[in-house]
Amino acid sequence: MTINLTPVADTCIYSAAPATNYGAAPTLYVGSQSASATGRALFRFDLSMIPGGATVLSARFQAYLVQTSSSPAILDVELKRIDAPWQEMVVAWNTQPGYTGANNVMGVGTALAYYGWDVTGLVQTWASGAPNRGLALLSKNESILGWRGFASKESVSPPGPPRLMVTYRP
């Protein structure tokens, strides 16, 4: 069985505005615009339609690139598991949750398109009962200047919202 999910929550946190919430923003920024301006994007999906004990055969998270810095030509964007609860309309840089790396890096170019990360193991962990607190996109090396802007679930432009495509066997 295959399901396509959109986030129940997504937001961006920004070091240059550490107490500001961007839960309603149409674009979620990842990477560094300057030495003191770094963005990270957070996403959470409702997986309740996947029955307990299901076997996740494949899972892929995708985000649509809508804006980009001109350099670098490819920015390494890392997907990490979020380790603590957060609220879309509350979280800010100063209150961001912790993350666990998954060695899950995608080179995101400058073409406006969907970019995807394999999250099969992470979704299987959630389907097996681990707390689902979502996932985050961060620049792998935040000291490198360069950023990418992805469409959020609030985006009204044509590209499409972030999505999680899961194929599972009950």
VEXPAKOL-266024 format. One line per field, with one value per atom (N, C-alpha, C, CB): atom name; z, y, x; residue number from 1. Coordinates in Angstrom, 1 decimal, padded with zeros to 4 digits. Glycine has a CB too. Example, Ala and Ser with C-alpha at 12.3 -4.5 7.8 and 13.67 -1.06 7.14 Angstrom:
// VEXPAKOL-266024
atomo [N;CA;C;CB;N;CA;C;CB]
up [007.8;007.8;007.8;009.0;007.1;007.1;007.9;005.7]
north [-005.7;-004.5;-003.3;-004.5;-002.2;-001.1;000.0;-000.6]
east [013.2;012.3;013.2;011.3;012.8;013.7;012.9;014.1]
num [1;1;1;1;2;2;2;2]
***
This chain:
// VEXPAKOL-266024
atomo [N;CA;C;CB;N;CA;C;CB;N;CA;C;CB;N;CA;C;CB;N;CA;C;CB;N;CA;C;CB;N;CA;C;CB;N;CA;C;CB;N;CA;C;CB;N;CA;C;CB;N;CA;C;CB;N;CA;C;CB;N;CA;C;CB;N;CA;C;CB;N;CA;C;CB;N;CA;C;CB;N;CA;C;CB;N;CA;C;CB;N;CA;C;CB;N;CA;C;CB;N;CA;C;CB;N;CA;C;CB;N;CA;C;CB;N;CA;C;CB;N;CA;C;CB;N;CA;C;CB;N;CA;C;CB;N;CA;C;CB;N;CA;C;CB;N;CA;C;CB;N;CA;C;CB;N;CA;C;CB;N;CA;C;CB;N;CA;C;CB;N;CA;C;CB;N;CA;C;CB;N;CA;C;CB;N;CA;C;CB;N;CA;C;CB;N;CA;C;CB;N;CA;C;CB;N;CA;C;CB;N;CA;C;CB;N;CA;C;CB;N;CA;C;CB;N;CA;C;CB;N;CA;C;CB;N;CA;C;CB;N;CA;C;CB;N;CA;C;CB;N;CA;C;CB;N;CA;C;CB;N;CA;C;CB;N;CA;C;CB;N;CA;C;CB;N;CA;C;CB;N;CA;C;CB;N;CA;C;CB;N;CA;C;CB;N;CA;C;CB;N;CA;C;CB;N;CA;C;CB;N;CA;C;CB;N;CA;C;CB;N;CA;C;CB;N;CA;C;CB;N;CA;C;CB;N;CA;C;CB;N;CA;C;CB;N;CA;C;CB;N;CA;C;CB;N;CA;C;CB;N;CA;C;CB;N;CA;C;CB;N;CA;C;CB;N;CA;C;CB;N;CA;C;CB;N;CA;C;CB;N;CA;C;CB;N;CA;C;CB;N;CA;C;CB;N;CA;C;CB;N;CA;C;CB;N;CA;C;CB;N;CA;C;CB;N;CA;C;CB;N;CA;C;CB;N;CA;C;CB;N;CA;C;CB;N;CA;C;CB;N;CA;C;CB;N;CA;C;CB;N;CA;C;CB;N;CA;C;CB;N;CA;C;CB;N;CA;C;CB;N;CA;C;CB;N;CA;C;CB;N;CA;C;CB;N;CA;C;CB;N;CA;C;CB;N;CA;C;CB;N;CA;C;CB;N;CA;C;CB;N;CA;C;CB;N;CA;C;CB;N;CA;C;CB;N;CA;C;CB;N;CA;C;CB;N;CA;C;CB;N;CA;C;CB;N;CA;C;CB;N;CA;C;CB;N;CA;C;CB;N;CA;C;CB;N;CA;C;CB;N;CA;C;CB;N;CA;C;CB;N;CA;C;CB;N;CA;C;CB;N;CA;C;CB;N;CA;C;CB;N;CA;C;CB;N;CA;C;CB;N;CA;C;CB;N;CA;C;CB;N;CA;C;CB;N;CA;C;CB;N;CA;C;CB;N;CA;C;CB;N;CA;C;CB;N;CA;C;CB;N;CA;C;CB;N;CA;C;CB;N;CA;C;CB;N;CA;C;CB;N;CA;C;CB;N;CA;C;CB;N;CA;C;CB;N;CA;C;CB;N;CA;C;CB;N;CA;C;CB;N;CA;C;CB;N;CA;C;CB;N;CA;C;CB;N;CA;C;CB;N;CA;C;CB;N;CA;C;CB;N;CA;C;CB;N;CA;C;CB;N;CA;C;CB;N;CA;C;CB;N;CA;C;CB;N;CA;C;CB;N;CA;C;CB;N;CA;C;CB;N;CA;C;CB;N;CA;C;CB;N;CA;C;CB;N;CA;C;CB;N;CA;C;CB;N;CA;C;CB;N;CA;C;CB;N;CA;C;CB;N;CA;C;CB;N;CA;C;CB;N;CA;C;CB;N;CA;C;CB;N;CA;C;CB;N;CA;C;CB]
up [000.0;000.0;000.0;001.2;-000.8;-000.8;-000.4;-002.3;000.4;000.8;000.6;002.3;000.2;000.0;001.0;-001.4;001.9;003.0;002.8;004.3;003.3;003.4;004.9;002.7;005.2;006.7;007.4;006.8;008.7;009.6;010.2;010.7;010.2;010.7;009.9;012.3;009.6;009.0;009.3;007.5;009.5;009.9;009.6;011.3;009.7;009.5;010.8;008.2;011.2;012.3;011.8;013.6;012.3;011.7;012.8;010.9;012.8;013.8;013.9;013.6;012.8;012.8;013.5;011.4;013.7;014.4;015.4;013.4;016.4;017.3;018.1;018.2;018.2;019.0;018.1;020.0;016.8;015.8;015.3;014.6;015.2;014.7;013.2;015.6;012.4;011.0;010.6;010.1;011.5;011.2;010.1;012.4;009.7;008.6;007.3;009.0;007.3;006.1;004.9;006.5;003.7;002.5;002.0;001.4;002.5;002.1;003.3;001.2;003.3;004.5;004.0;005.0;004.7;004.3;005.1;004.5;004.3;004.9;004.4;004.4;005.4;005.0;005.6;003.5;005.1;005.7;004.7;006.2;005.1;004.2;004.6;004.4;005.8;006.3;007.5;006.7;008.1;009.2;010.4;009.6;010.5;011.6;011.2;012.3;010.0;009.5;008.9;008.5;009.8;009.4;009.5;010.1;008.5;008.6;008.6;007.4;009.3;009.3;009.1;010.7;008.5;008.2;009.0;006.7;009.6;010.4;009.8;011.9;009.8;009.2;010.1;007.8;010.2;010.9;010.1;012.4;010.0;009.3;010.2;008.1;010.0;010.8;010.1;010.8;010.8;010.3;010.8;010.5;011.4;012.1;011.1;012.8;009.8;008.9;008.6;007.6;009.1;008.9;010.2;008.8;010.0;011.1;011.9;010.6;013.2;014.0;013.6;015.5;013.6;013.1;011.6;013.6;010.9;009.4;009.1;008.8;007.9;007.4;006.4;006.8;006.6;005.7;004.6;006.4;003.4;002.2;001.6;001.1;001.6;001.2;001.7;-000.4;002.0;002.4;001.9;003.9;001.3;000.7;001.1;-000.9;001.6;001.9;000.8;003.3;000.3;-000.8;-000.5;-002.1;-000.9;-000.7;-002.0;000.5;-002.4;-003.6;-003.5;-004.3;-004.2;-004.2;-005.0;-004.7;-004.3;-004.9;-005.0;-004.2;-004.2;-004.2;-003.9;-003.2;-004.3;-004.1;-004.2;-005.0;-003.4;-003.6;-004.9;-002.4;-005.5;-006.8;-006.6;-007.5;-005.4;-005.1;-003.6;-005.3;-003.3;-004.2;-005.2;-003.5;-006.3;-007.3;-006.7;-008.5;-005.7;-005.0;-003.5;-005.5;-002.8;-001.3;-000.7;-000.8;000.1;000.8;001.9;001.4;001.8;002.8;003.5;002.1;004.8;005.6;006.2;006.7;006.2;006.9;008.2;006.0;009.3;010.6;011.3;011.5;012.2;013.0;014.1;013.6;014.4;015.5;016.7;015.2;017.8;019.0;020.2;019.6;020.0;021.1;020.5;021.9;021.2;020.7;020.4;021.8;019.4;019.0;018.4;017.9;018.4;017.9;016.7;019.0;015.6;014.4;014.6;013.4;015.4;015.5;016.8;015.6;017.4;018.6;018.4;019.8;017.9;017.9;017.2;017.2;017.7;017.1;017.3;017.8;016.8;016.9;018.4;016.3;019.3;020.7;021.4;021.4;020.8;021.4;020.6;021.7;019.6;018.7;019.4;017.6;018.9;019.5;019.1;019.1;019.7;019.4;018.1;020.5;017.5;016.3;016.4;015.1;015.7;015.6;014.1;016.2;013.8;012.4;011.9;012.2;010.6;010.0;008.8;009.6;008.7;007.6;006.3;007.7;006.2;005.1;004.4;005.6;003.4;002.8;001.3;003.0;000.8;-000.6;-001.1;-000.8;-002.2;-002.9;-003.6;-003.8;-003.1;-003.7;-004.6;-002.6;-005.9;-006.9;-006.9;-008.2;-008.0;-008.1;-009.0;-008.7;-009.6;-010.4;-009.5;-011.2;-009.9;-009.1;-009.4;-009.5;-008.4;-008.6;-007.2;-009.5;-007.2;-005.9;-005.7;-006.0;-004.5;-004.1;-003.0;-003.5;-003.0;-002.0;-001.2;-002.8;-000.1;000.9;001.2;002.1;001.2;001.6;003.2;001.1;003.6;005.1;005.5;005.5;004.7;005.0;006.4;004.0;006.9;008.2;009.3;008.4;009.1;010.1;010.2;009.7;009.1;009.1;009.7;007.7;009.4;010.0;011.5;009.5;012.0;013.5;014.1;013.8;013.4;013.9;013.8;013.0;012.7;012.5;013.6;011.1;014.1;015.1;016.5;015.0;016.7;018.0;018.5;018.9;017.9;018.4;018.3;017.7;019.1;019.0;017.7;020.2;017.0;015.7;016.0;014.7;016.1;016.3;015.1;017.4;014.0;012.7;012.2;012.7;011.2;010.6;010.3;009.4;010.2;009.9;008.7;011.2;008.0;007.0;007.4;005.6;007.3;007.7;006.7;009.1;006.5;005.7;006.4;005.4;005.7;006.3;006.9;005.2;006.3;006.8;006.9;005.9;008.0;008.1;008.1;009.4;008.1;008.0;006.5;008.6;005.6;004.2;003.8;003.3;003.2;002.7;001.5;002.3;001.6;000.6;001.2;-000.1;000.5;001.1;000.0;001.9;000.5;-000.4;000.3;-000.7;-000.5;000.0;-000.5;-000.3;000.4;000.0;000.2;000.7;-000.6;-000.5;000.8;-001.7;001.6;002.8;002.4;004.0;003.4;003.2;003.0;004.3;003.4;003.2;001.9;004.3;001.1;-000.2;-001.1;-000.8;-001.7;-002.7;-004.1;-002.4;-004.3;-005.7;-006.2;-005.8;-007.5;-008.1;-007.7;-009.5;-007.2;-007.1;-006.3;-006.5;-005.2;-004.4;-003.0;-005.1;-002.0;-000.6;-000.4;000.3;000.7;001.1;001.1;002.4;000.9;000.9;001.4;-000.5;002.0;002.4;001.7;004.0;000.9;000.2;000.8;-001.3;001.3;002.1;001.4;003.6;001.2;000.7;001.9;-000.6;002.3;003.4;003.2;004.7;004.0;004.0;005.4;003.6;005.5;006.9;007.6;006.7]
north [-001.2;000.0;001.2;000.0;002.2;003.5;004.7;003.7;005.5;006.7;007.9;006.7;009.1;010.3;011.3;010.9;011.8;012.7;014.1;012.1;015.1;016.4;016.7;017.5;017.6;017.9;018.4;018.9;017.9;018.5;019.7;017.5;019.9;021.0;021.2;020.9;022.4;022.8;024.2;022.5;024.5;025.8;026.0;026.2;027.2;027.5;028.2;028.4;028.0;028.7;029.5;027.8;030.6;031.5;032.2;032.6;032.0;032.5;034.0;032.0;034.7;036.2;036.8;036.7;036.0;036.4;035.3;036.7;035.1;033.9;033.7;033.9;034.8;034.6;034.7;035.7;034.7;034.8;033.5;035.7;033.3;032.1;032.3;031.6;031.3;031.4;030.2;031.3;029.8;028.7;028.9;028.5;030.2;030.5;030.9;031.6;030.8;031.2;030.3;031.2;030.9;030.1;029.4;030.9;030.0;029.4;029.1;030.4;027.9;027.5;027.5;026.1;028.3;028.5;027.6;029.9;027.0;026.1;026.7;024.6;026.8;027.2;028.6;027.2;029.2;030.4;031.5;030.2;032.6;033.8;034.8;034.6;034.6;035.3;034.6;036.8;035.1;034.4;034.3;035.0;035.2;035.3;035.0;036.6;034.5;034.3;032.9;035.4;031.9;030.5;030.1;029.6;029.3;028.8;027.3;029.3;026.8;025.3;025.1;024.7;024.0;023.8;022.5;023.6;022.6;021.5;021.0;021.9;019.7;019.1;018.0;018.5;017.8;016.6;016.1;017.0;014.8;014.2;013.3;013.3;013.2;012.3;010.9;012.8;009.9;008.6;007.6;008.0;008.2;007.3;006.3;008.2;006.6;005.7;004.4;006.4;004.4;003.2;002.3;003.6;001.1;000.3;-000.1;-001.0;-000.3;-000.7;-002.1;-000.8;-002.2;-003.5;-003.6;-004.6;-002.6;-002.6;-002.6;-001.4;-003.2;-003.2;-002.1;-004.6;-001.1;000.0;-000.5;001.2;-000.6;-001.1;000.1;-001.6;001.3;002.4;003.7;002.5;004.7;006.0;007.1;006.1;008.1;009.2;010.5;009.0;011.4;012.8;013.6;013.3;014.5;015.4;016.8;015.0;017.8;019.2;019.9;019.8;020.9;021.6;022.9;021.9;023.0;024.2;025.3;023.8;026.4;027.6;028.8;027.9;028.8;029.9;029.4;031.1;030.1;029.6;030.7;028.5;030.6;031.5;031.1;031.5;032.0;031.6;030.7;032.9;030.7;029.8;029.3;030.5;028.2;027.2;026.6;026.2;026.0;025.4;024.2;024.9;023.5;022.4;022.6;021.0;022.6;022.8;021.4;023.9;020.9;019.6;019.9;019.0;019.4;019.5;018.2;020.0;018.2;017.0;016.9;017.0;015.7;015.5;014.8;014.5;015.3;014.8;014.5;015.7;013.5;013.2;014.3;011.8;014.8;015.7;014.9;016.7;015.2;014.4;014.9;014.3;016.1;016.6;017.2;017.7;017.3;017.9;019.4;017.8;019.9;021.3;021.6;021.6;022.9;023.3;024.3;024.0;024.1;024.8;026.4;024.4;026.8;028.3;028.8;028.6;028.1;028.5;028.4;027.7;027.4;027.1;028.3;025.8;028.6;029.6;029.1;031.0;029.8;029.4;029.1;030.4;030.0;029.9;028.7;031.2;028.2;027.1;025.8;027.5;025.7;024.6;023.3;024.8;022.2;020.9;020.4;019.9;019.3;018.7;017.8;017.8;017.4;016.6;015.4;017.4;014.3;013.2;013.0;011.9;013.0;012.9;011.5;013.2;011.3;010.0;009.8;009.9;010.6;010.5;010.4;009.2;011.4;011.4;012.8;011.2;012.9;014.1;014.1;014.5;015.2;015.3;016.6;015.3;016.5;017.7;018.4;017.3;019.5;020.3;021.4;020.9;021.2;022.2;023.5;021.5;024.1;025.4;025.2;026.5;024.0;023.8;023.8;022.5;024.5;024.5;023.3;025.8;022.4;021.0;020.4;020.1;019.2;018.4;017.8;017.3;017.8;017.1;016.1;018.1;014.9;013.9;013.2;012.8;012.7;012.0;010.7;012.8;009.6;008.3;008.3;007.1;008.0;008.0;006.7;009.2;005.6;004.3;003.8;003.3;003.9;003.4;004.2;003.4;005.5;006.4;006.2;007.9;006.1;005.9;004.5;006.0;003.5;002.2;002.3;001.1;003.0;003.2;003.9;004.1;004.9;005.5;004.5;006.8;003.8;002.8;001.7;002.2;001.5;000.5;001.0;-000.1;002.3;002.8;003.9;001.7;004.2;005.3;006.6;005.3;007.6;008.9;009.6;009.8;010.0;010.7;012.2;010.4;012.8;014.3;015.0;014.5;014.3;014.9;014.9;016.4;015.7;015.7;017.1;014.8;017.4;018.7;018.6;019.3;019.8;019.9;021.0;020.3;020.8;021.7;021.6;021.4;022.7;022.7;021.8;024.1;020.9;020.0;020.8;019.0;021.9;022.7;024.1;022.6;024.5;025.8;027.0;025.9;026.7;027.8;028.2;027.4;027.4;027.7;028.6;026.4;029.8;030.6;030.0;032.0;030.0;029.4;028.9;028.3;029.1;028.7;028.2;029.9;027.5;027.0;027.3;025.5;027.7;028.0;026.9;029.4;026.2;025.2;025.6;023.8;025.2;025.5;024.8;025.0;025.6;025.0;024.5;026.0;024.0;023.6;024.8;022.7;025.9;027.2;027.9;028.2;027.4;028.0;028.0;027.3;029.1;029.2;029.1;030.4;029.1;029.0;027.6;029.5;027.4;026.1;024.9;026.2;025.0;023.8;022.7;024.2;022.9;021.8;021.8;020.5;021.2;021.2;020.1;021.0;020.1;019.0;017.8;019.2;016.6;015.4;014.2;015.1;013.2;012.0;010.9;011.9;010.1;009.0;007.7;009.0;006.9;005.7;004.5;005.9;003.5;002.2;001.2;001.7;000.6;-000.4;-001.6;000.3;-002.6;-003.9;-004.0;-005.1;-004.1;-004.2;-005.4;-004.2]
east [000.8;000.0;000.9;-001.0;000.5;001.3;000.4;001.9;001.0;000.3;001.2;-000.1;000.6;001.3;000.8;001.2;001.7;001.3;001.9;001.7;001.1;001.7;001.8;000.7;002.7;003.0;001.8;004.1;001.7;000.7;001.3;000.2;002.6;003.4;004.6;003.6;005.0;006.3;006.6;006.3;007.9;008.3;009.8;008.0;010.2;011.6;012.1;011.9;013.3;013.9;015.1;014.3;015.4;016.4;017.2;015.7;018.5;019.4;019.5;020.8;019.2;019.3;018.0;019.4;017.0;015.8;015.4;014.6;016.2;016.2;014.9;017.3;014.1;012.8;011.6;012.7;011.8;010.7;010.2;011.1;008.9;008.3;007.9;007.1;008.2;007.9;006.9;009.1;006.0;005.1;004.2;004.3;003.9;003.0;003.7;002.0;005.0;005.8;005.6;007.3;005.5;005.3;006.6;004.8;007.8;009.1;009.9;009.8;010.5;011.3;012.8;010.9;013.6;015.0;016.0;015.4;016.9;017.9;019.3;017.7;020.2;021.6;021.9;021.7;023.0;023.5;023.5;024.9;022.9;022.9;024.0;021.5;024.5;025.7;026.2;025.3;027.3;027.9;027.0;029.2;026.0;025.1;023.6;025.2;023.4;022.0;021.9;021.6;021.5;021.4;019.9;022.3;019.4;018.1;018.0;017.2;017.0;016.8;015.3;017.3;014.9;013.4;013.0;013.2;011.8;011.3;010.0;011.1;009.8;008.6;008.1;008.9;006.7;006.2;005.0;005.8;004.9;003.8;003.0;004.4;001.7;000.8;000.9;-000.7;001.4;001.5;000.5;002.9;-000.6;-001.6;-002.3;-002.6;-002.2;-002.9;-002.1;-003.2;-000.8;000.0;-000.2;001.6;-000.7;-001.1;000.2;-001.9;000.0;001.1;001.6;000.6;002.9;003.5;003.7;002.6;003.3;003.5;005.0;002.8;005.2;006.6;006.7;007.0;007.6;007.8;008.7;008.3;008.2;009.0;009.9;008.1;009.3;010.1;009.4;010.2;010.2;009.7;010.7;009.5;010.1;010.9;010.3;011.0;011.1;010.7;011.1;011.3;010.2;010.6;010.1;009.9;011.0;010.7;011.0;011.5;010.1;010.3;011.1;008.9;012.2;013.0;012.4;014.4;012.2;011.5;012.4;010.2;013.5;014.4;015.8;014.0;016.9;018.2;019.2;018.6;020.3;021.4;022.1;022.4;022.9;023.5;024.7;024.0;025.3;026.4;026.2;027.8;026.7;027.4;026.4;028.1;026.9;026.1;025.3;026.9;026.0;025.3;025.6;025.9;024.5;024.6;024.2;023.6;025.1;024.8;023.8;026.1;022.6;021.5;021.3;020.2;021.4;021.3;019.9;022.4;019.3;018.1;018.4;017.1;017.8;018.0;016.7;018.9;016.7;015.5;015.4;015.6;014.2;014.0;013.7;012.7;014.4;014.3;013.4;015.7;012.8;011.9;010.7;012.7;009.6;008.4;008.6;007.3;007.9;007.9;006.5;009.0;006.2;004.9;005.1;004.0;004.4;004.6;004.5;003.6;003.6;003.4;004.1;001.9;005.0;005.7;007.2;005.2;007.7;009.1;009.9;009.4;011.1;012.0;013.4;011.7;014.3;015.7;016.1;016.7;015.7;016.0;015.4;015.6;014.3;013.6;013.6;012.2;014.5;014.5;014.8;015.5;014.3;014.5;015.9;013.4;016.3;017.6;017.4;018.1;018.5;018.4;019.4;018.8;019.1;020.0;020.3;019.4;021.6;022.0;021.7;023.5;021.5;021.2;022.1;019.8;023.2;024.1;023.3;025.0;022.3;021.4;021.5;019.9;022.4;022.7;022.4;024.2;021.8;021.5;022.1;019.9;022.8;023.3;022.2;024.5;021.8;020.7;021.3;019.8;020.9;021.4;020.6;021.4;020.6;019.8;018.6;020.7;018.4;017.1;015.9;017.3;014.9;013.7;012.9;012.8;012.9;012.3;012.2;013.2;011.6;011.6;013.0;010.5;013.4;014.6;014.2;015.7;014.8;014.3;015.4;013.5;015.0;015.8;015.1;016.1;015.9;015.3;015.2;016.2;014.0;013.7;013.1;012.8;013.3;012.7;013.0;013.2;014.2;014.5;013.9;016.0;013.9;013.3;011.8;013.5;011.1;009.6;009.3;009.0;010.1;009.9;010.0;011.0;011.0;011.2;009.9;012.4;009.4;008.1;007.0;007.8;006.8;005.7;005.8;005.8;007.0;007.2;007.0;008.6;006.6;006.2;007.1;006.2;008.3;009.1;008.4;010.5;008.6;007.9;008.3;008.3;007.3;007.4;007.4;006.3;008.6;008.7;009.1;009.7;009.2;009.5;010.9;009.0;011.2;012.5;012.9;012.6;014.2;014.7;015.6;015.4;015.7;016.7;017.6;016.0;018.9;020.0;021.1;020.6;021.8;023.0;024.0;023.5;024.6;025.6;026.7;026.1;027.1;028.2;027.6;029.5;027.1;026.5;027.5;025.7;028.8;029.8;030.0;031.1;029.5;029.6;028.4;029.6;028.7;027.6;026.9;028.1;025.6;024.7;023.4;025.4;022.3;021.0;020.1;020.4;019.1;018.0;016.7;018.2;015.7;014.3;013.4;013.9;012.7;011.7;010.3;012.0;009.4;008.0;007.5;007.1;006.7;006.0;004.6;006.0;003.9;002.5;001.7;002.0;002.1;001.4;001.6;001.7;002.5;002.9;001.7;004.1;001.4;000.3;000.8;-000.5;002.1;002.6;002.5;004.1;002.6;002.3;003.1;002.4;004.4;005.2;004.6;006.5;004.2;003.7;004.3;003.9;003.6;004.1;005.1;002.9;005.7;006.6;005.7;007.3;006.3;005.5;006.4;005.0;005.7;006.3;005.5;006.2;006.2;005.6;006.1;006.0;005.1;005.4;004.7;005.0;005.5;004.9;005.2;005.6;004.1;004.2;003.3;003.8;003.6;002.8;002.3;003.7;000.9;000.3;000.8;-001.2]
num [1;1;1;1;2;2;2;2;3;3;3;3;4;4;4;4;5;5;5;5;6;6;6;6;7;7;7;7;8;8;8;8;9;9;9;9;10;10;10;10;11;11;11;11;12;12;12;12;13;13;13;13;14;14;14;14;15;15;15;15;16;16;16;16;17;17;17;17;18;18;18;18;19;19;19;19;20;20;20;20;21;21;21;21;22;22;22;22;23;23;23;23;24;24;24;24;25;25;25;25;26;26;26;26;27;27;27;27;28;28;28;28;29;29;29;29;30;30;30;30;31;31;31;31;32;32;32;32;33;33;33;33;34;34;34;34;35;35;35;35;36;36;36;36;37;37;37;37;38;38;38;38;39;39;39;39;40;40;40;40;41;41;41;41;42;42;42;42;43;43;43;43;44;44;44;44;45;45;45;45;46;46;46;46;47;47;47;47;48;48;48;48;49;49;49;49;50;50;50;50;51;51;51;51;52;52;52;52;53;53;53;53;54;54;54;54;55;55;55;55;56;56;56;56;57;57;57;57;58;58;58;58;59;59;59;59;60;60;60;60;61;61;61;61;62;62;62;62;63;63;63;63;64;64;64;64;65;65;65;65;66;66;66;66;67;67;67;67;68;68;68;68;69;69;69;69;70;70;70;70;71;71;71;71;72;72;72;72;73;73;73;73;74;74;74;74;75;75;75;75;76;76;76;76;77;77;77;77;78;78;78;78;79;79;79;79;80;80;80;80;81;81;81;81;82;82;82;82;83;83;83;83;84;84;84;84;85;85;85;85;86;86;86;86;87;87;87;87;88;88;88;88;89;89;89;89;90;90;90;90;91;91;91;91;92;92;92;92;93;93;93;93;94;94;94;94;95;95;95;95;96;96;96;96;97;97;97;97;98;98;98;98;99;99;99;99;100;100;100;100;101;101;101;101;102;102;102;102;103;103;103;103;104;104;104;104;105;105;105;105;106;106;106;106;107;107;107;107;108;108;108;108;109;109;109;109;110;110;110;110;111;111;111;111;112;112;112;112;113;113;113;113;114;114;114;114;115;115;115;115;116;116;116;116;117;117;117;117;118;118;118;118;119;119;119;119;120;120;120;120;121;121;121;121;122;122;122;122;123;123;123;123;124;124;124;124;125;125;125;125;126;126;126;126;127;127;127;127;128;128;128;128;129;129;129;129;130;130;130;130;131;131;131;131;132;132;132;132;133;133;133;133;134;134;134;134;135;135;135;135;136;136;136;136;137;137;137;137;138;138;138;138;139;139;139;139;140;140;140;140;141;141;141;141;142;142;142;142;143;143;143;143;144;144;144;144;145;145;145;145;146;146;146;146;147;147;147;147;148;148;148;148;149;149;149;149;150;150;150;150;151;151;151;151;152;152;152;152;153;153;153;153;154;154;154;154;155;155;155;155;156;156;156;156;157;157;157;157;158;158;158;158;159;159;159;159;160;160;160;160;161;161;161;161;162;162;162;162;163;163;163;163;164;164;164;164;165;165;165;165;166;166;166;166;167;167;167;167;168;168;168;168;169;169;169;169;170;170;170;170]
***
